[in-house]
Amino acid sequence: MGVTPTFSLIVRIANPGSSEEIEIDLPPTTKGQDIIDTLIDNNFIEGVDINGQRTLHTIISKKAGKEIGMHQTIEEVGVNNGDTLIVRPVVEAGAEKVVYVC
């Protein structure tokens, strides 16, 4: 049985007023939701807001310039070894959703 290939990636977590980078190894079949769940499980991002509602995040591949959908794999979007993924919270402003840009 062979070894599952992985991509070594940098994940930049952009929060209002701060930014943090971590290195992570992920298989190419990793989906956007899996990335978010891993970051929540390891306390890198909040899973719920102050009202107890699940927080929403976007993931952008910096090199590909594309958003990774929650059900898309990083390979489908064109992420490669050494790429940077930018994770940003989606902030609700009234009835509209606004993506925080750092």
Accessible surface in RSA format (square Angstrom, percent):
REM  Atomic radii and reference values for relative SASA: ProtOr
REM  Chains: A
REM  Algorithm: Lee & Richards
REM  Probe-radius: 1.40
REM  Slices: 20
REM RES _ NUM      All-atoms   Total-Side   Main-Chain    Non-polar    All polar
REM                ABS   REL    ABS   REL    ABS   REL    ABS   REL    ABS   REL
RES MET A   1   246.15 127.5 157.11 104.0  89.04 212.0 133.07 113.1 113.08 149.8
RES GLY A   2    70.72  87.2   0.00   N/A  70.72  87.2  39.51 108.4  31.21  69.9
RES VAL A   3   146.60  96.5 118.74 107.5  27.85  67.1 123.97 107.7  22.63  61.4
RES THR A   4    89.87  63.9  77.17  78.2  12.70  30.3  45.65  61.3  44.22  66.9
RES PRO A   5    91.63  66.8  81.18  74.0  10.44  38.0  91.63  75.7   0.00   0.0
RES THR A   6    72.21  51.4  49.21  49.9  23.00  54.8  26.72  35.9  45.49  68.8
RES PHE A   7    33.67  16.8  33.67  20.9   0.00   0.0  33.67  20.4   0.00   0.0
RES SER A   8    59.11  49.9  57.04  76.1   2.07   4.8  32.41  69.0  26.70  37.4
RES LEU A   9     2.78   1.5   0.00   0.0   2.78   7.0   1.21   0.8   1.57   4.2
RES ILE A  10    59.79  34.0  59.79  44.5   0.00   0.0  59.79  43.1   0.00   0.0
RES VAL A  11     0.00   0.0   0.00   0.0   0.00   0.0   0.00   0.0   0.00   0.0
RES ARG A  12    56.33  23.7  56.33  28.7   0.00   0.0  10.08  13.8  46.25  28.0
RES ILE A  13     1.47   0.8   1.39   1.0   0.09   0.2   1.39   1.0   0.09   0.2
RES ALA A  14     0.00   0.0   0.00   0.0   0.00   0.0   0.00   0.0   0.00   0.0
RES ASN A  15    50.47  34.8  50.17  48.5   0.30   0.7  12.34  29.7  38.13  36.9
RES PRO A  16    85.26  62.1  64.10  58.4  21.17  76.9  65.01  53.7  20.25 125.9
RES GLY A  17    81.74 100.8   0.00   N/A  81.74 100.8  44.78 122.9  36.96  82.8
RES SER A  18    69.84  59.0  54.40  72.6  15.44  35.6  49.12 104.6  20.72  29.0
RES SER A  19    67.71  57.2  33.23  44.3  34.48  79.4  31.45  67.0  36.26  50.8
RES GLU A  20    85.67  49.2  79.79  60.4   5.88  14.0  36.91  71.4  48.76  39.8
RES GLU A  21    90.84  52.2  63.72  48.2  27.12  64.6  25.56  49.4  65.29  53.3
RES ILE A  22    27.75  15.8  21.60  16.1   6.15  14.8  27.75  20.0   0.00   0.0
RES GLU A  23   152.94  87.8 123.34  93.3  29.60  70.5  38.73  74.9 114.21  93.3
RES ILE A  24    29.25  16.6  22.11  16.5   7.14  17.2  28.21  20.3   1.04   2.8
RES ASP A  25    90.37  63.3  69.14  68.8  21.23  50.2  16.31  38.4  74.06  73.9
RES LEU A  26    15.15   8.4  15.15  10.8   0.00   0.0  15.15  10.6   0.00   0.0
RES PRO A  27    44.18  32.2  44.18  40.3   0.00   0.0  44.18  36.5   0.00   0.0
RES PRO A  28    13.66  10.0  13.66  12.5   0.00   0.0  13.66  11.3   0.00   0.0
RES THR A  29    94.47  67.2  85.90  87.1   8.58  20.4  66.46  89.3  28.02  42.4
RES THR A  30    12.49   8.9   7.69   7.8   4.79  11.4   9.52  12.8   2.96   4.5
RES LYS A  31    89.36  43.6  89.36  54.8   0.00   0.0  38.66  34.8  50.70  54.0
RES GLY A  32     0.00   0.0   0.00   N/A   0.00   0.0   0.00   0.0   0.00   0.0
RES GLN A  33    53.33  29.8  53.33  39.0   0.00   0.0  31.49  67.0  21.84  16.6
RES ASP A  34    67.34  47.2  64.96  64.7   2.37   5.6  17.63  41.5  49.71  49.6
RES ILE A  35     0.55   0.3   0.20   0.1   0.35   0.8   0.51   0.4   0.04   0.1
RES ILE A  36     5.23   3.0   5.23   3.9   0.00   0.0   5.23   3.8   0.00   0.0
RES ASP A  37    52.28  36.6  51.34  51.1   0.94   2.2  20.54  48.4  31.74  31.6
RES THR A  38    50.89  36.2  48.14  48.8   2.75   6.6  26.16  35.1  24.73  37.4
RES LEU A  39     1.05   0.6   1.00   0.7   0.04   0.1   1.05   0.7   0.00   0.0
RES ILE A  40    34.00  19.3  28.85  21.5   5.15  12.4  28.85  20.8   5.15  14.0
RES ASP A  41   112.69  78.9  81.75  81.4  30.94  73.2  28.21  66.4  84.48  84.3
RES ASN A  42    83.48  57.6  65.42  63.2  18.06  43.5  12.31  29.6  71.17  68.8
RES ASN A  43   136.87  94.4 107.13 103.5  29.75  71.6  29.39  70.7 107.48 103.9
RES PHE A  44    68.81  34.4  56.15  34.8  12.66  33.0  58.25  35.3  10.56  30.2
RES ILE A  45    12.38   7.0   1.38   1.0  11.00  26.5   8.73   6.3   3.64   9.9
RES GLU A  46   127.42  73.2 123.01  93.1   4.41  10.5  48.76  94.3  78.67  64.2
RES GLY A  47    13.78  17.0   0.00   N/A  13.78  17.0   7.42  20.4   6.36  14.3
RES VAL A  48    84.24  55.4  78.53  71.1   5.71  13.8  78.53  68.2   5.71  15.5
RES ASP A  49    57.82  40.5  44.11  43.9  13.71  32.4  28.41  66.9  29.41  29.3
RES ILE A  50   176.14 100.2 137.13 102.2  39.01  94.0 146.03 105.2  30.12  81.7
RES ASN A  51   115.47  79.6  86.56  83.6  28.91  69.6  24.06  57.9  91.41  88.4
RES GLY A  52    52.54  64.8   0.00   N/A  52.54  64.8  28.01  76.9  24.53  54.9
RES GLN A  53   115.56  64.6 113.87  83.2   1.70   4.0  32.38  68.9  83.19  63.1
RES ARG A  54   128.18  53.8 107.70  54.9  20.48  48.8  57.91  79.1  70.28  42.6
RES THR A  55    28.84  20.5  21.38  21.7   7.46  17.8  26.18  35.2   2.66   4.0
RES LEU A  56    78.53  43.7  74.62  53.4   3.91   9.8  76.40  53.7   2.13   5.7
RES HIS A  57    19.98  10.9   6.04   4.2  13.95  35.7   0.80   0.8  19.18  22.3
RES THR A  58    13.71   9.8  13.71  13.9   0.00   0.0  13.53  18.2   0.18   0.3
RES ILE A  59     0.02   0.0   0.00   0.0   0.02   0.1   0.00   0.0   0.02   0.1
RES ILE A  60    42.47  24.2  42.47  31.6   0.00   0.0  42.47  30.6   0.00   0.0
RES SER A  61     0.00   0.0   0.00   0.0   0.00   0.0   0.00   0.0   0.00   0.0
RES LYS A  62   113.62  55.4  95.03  58.3  18.58  44.2  60.45  54.4  53.17  56.6
RES LYS A  63   151.35  73.8 114.90  70.5  36.45  86.8  84.71  76.2  66.65  71.0
RES ALA A  64    35.56  32.7   6.74  10.4  28.82  65.6  17.70  24.9  17.86  47.3
RES GLY A  65    58.78  72.5   0.00   N/A  58.78  72.5  27.12  74.4  31.66  70.9
RES LYS A  66   117.60  57.4 112.78  69.2   4.83  11.5  69.36  62.4  48.24  51.4
RES GLU A  67    95.86  55.0  79.23  59.9  16.63  39.6  22.91  44.3  72.95  59.6
RES ILE A  68     0.01   0.0   0.00   0.0   0.01   0.0   0.00   0.0   0.01   0.0
RES GLY A  69    24.54  30.3   0.00   N/A  24.54  30.3  24.18  66.3   0.37   0.8
RES MET A  70    52.41  27.1  46.86  31.0   5.55  13.2  41.05  34.9  11.36  15.1
RES HIS A  71   152.57  83.4 137.83  95.8  14.74  37.7  96.24  99.2  56.33  65.5
RES GLN A  72    72.81  40.7  72.55  53.0   0.26   0.6  23.99  51.1  48.82  37.0
RES THR A  73    20.06  14.3  20.06  20.3   0.00   0.0  17.78  23.9   2.28   3.4
RES ILE A  74     0.00   0.0   0.00   0.0   0.00   0.0   0.00   0.0   0.00   0.0
RES GLU A  75   101.18  58.1  89.33  67.6  11.85  28.2  26.87  52.0  74.31  60.7
RES GLU A  76   117.84  67.7  79.47  60.1  38.38  91.4  41.61  80.5  76.23  62.2
RES VAL A  77     5.80   3.8   1.60   1.5   4.19  10.1   4.08   3.5   1.72   4.7
RES GLY A  78    37.19  45.9   0.00   N/A  37.19  45.9  29.78  81.7   7.41  16.6
RES VAL A  79     2.45   1.6   0.00   0.0   2.45   5.9   0.00   0.0   2.45   6.6
RES ASN A  80    90.73  62.6  90.73  87.7   0.00   0.0  20.17  48.5  70.56  68.2
RES ASN A  81    93.96  64.8  78.02  75.4  15.94  38.4  23.12  55.6  70.84  68.5
RES GLY A  82    42.68  52.6   0.00   N/A  42.68  52.6  28.50  78.2  14.18  31.8
RES ASP A  83     1.95   1.4   1.93   1.9   0.02   0.0   0.02   0.0   1.93   1.9
RES THR A  84    18.58  13.2  17.91  18.2   0.67   1.6   1.35   1.8  17.23  26.0
RES LEU A  85     0.00   0.0   0.00   0.0   0.00   0.0   0.00   0.0   0.00   0.0
RES ILE A  86    16.10   9.2  16.10  12.0   0.00   0.0  16.10  11.6   0.00   0.0
RES VAL A  87     0.40   0.3   0.15   0.1   0.25   0.6   0.15   0.1   0.25   0.7
RES ARG A  88    37.90  15.9  37.88  19.3   0.02   0.1   0.02   0.0  37.88  23.0
RES PRO A  89    19.58  14.3  19.58  17.9   0.00   0.0  19.58  16.2   0.00   0.0
RES VAL A  90    26.19  17.2  11.27  10.2  14.91  35.9  11.27   9.8  14.91  40.5
RES VAL A  91    68.53  45.1  64.69  58.6   3.84   9.2  68.53  59.5   0.00   0.0
RES GLU A  92   108.79  62.5  84.27  63.8  24.52  58.4  30.36  58.7  78.43  64.0
RES ALA A  93    56.37  51.8  40.43  62.4  15.94  36.3  48.98  69.0   7.38  19.6
RES GLY A  94    74.12  91.4   0.00   N/A  74.12  91.4  45.80 125.7  28.32  63.4
RES ALA A  95   112.66 103.6  66.79 103.1  45.87 104.3  77.22 108.7  35.44  93.9
RES GLU A  96   125.98  72.3 121.24  91.7   4.75  11.3  41.33  79.9  84.65  69.1
RES LYS A  97   118.38  57.7  89.15  54.7  29.22  69.6  70.85  63.8  47.52  50.6
RES VAL A  98    69.37  45.6  66.56  60.3   2.81   6.8  69.37  60.3   0.00   0.0
RES VAL A  99    60.54  39.8  48.46  43.9  12.09  29.1  48.46  42.1  12.09  32.8
RES TYR A 100    60.64  28.3  55.61  31.6   5.02  13.1  41.43  31.1  19.21  23.7
RES VAL A 101   107.20  70.5  85.66  77.5  21.55  51.9  85.66  74.4  21.55  58.4
RES CYS A 102    82.84  62.7  28.15  31.4  54.69 128.5  44.25 112.1  38.59  41.6
END  Absolute sums over single chains surface
CHAIN  1 A     6318.2       4824.1       1494.1       3422.5       2895.8
END  Absolute sums over all chains
TOTAL          6318.2       4824.1       1494.1       3422.5       2895.8
